[in-house]
Amino acid sequence: MSEKKVSLLEGFKAFLTRGNVIDLAVAVVIGAAFTQIVNAFVKGVINPLVGAFGTKDLESYSSCLKGPCITDPKTGEATEGIRILWGSVLSAALGFLITAAVVYFLLVLPMAKYLARRAAMQAAKDGVQETLEVSELEVLKEIRDALVSQRGGGTGEAPGQDPGRSHDQ
């Protein structure tokens, strides 16, 4: 029974120390911190700018679905009617679009270009290696042919054929 616990513990340790799990954890932490920055930017800059074209802050925009919407001035909660806060949804959508744009242009696009350059360099390196291998093969064939012609004295045997053997055997 203790062997099973040890193997489970070792498996869990291997899972945690795997590189992609650690990278994922770092990405989540960085993403959470970055989300706070984007949310502050949307709330502090974008919402007031959009509100400047209207009459108030973007998150304050709402519509009343049923009856007159009356809000308690102390709490800001609706006491009567059903209030739809479409401004906060629009603000969240803007936050998402800004986050997605920053991630794409600052992380995904540069990484894709880097990986494409790396793949092109690897392909060029493989092409050079293949050329070298073909050149080496040609040189070895020439050396073999020269050795066969020296040894056989140009008797016309095929390369690799034993000179003491007859063609009929």
Secondary structure, DSSP 4 states (H G I P E B T S, - for coil): -HHHHHHHHHHHHHHHHSHHHHHHHHHHHHHHHHHHHHHHHIIIIIHHHHHHHSSS-GGG--EEEEEEEEE-TTT--EEEEEEE-HHHHHHHHHHHHHHHHHHIIIIIHHHHHHHHHHHHHHHHHHHHHHHHHHHHHHHHHHHHHHHHHHHHTS--PPTT--TTS-S--
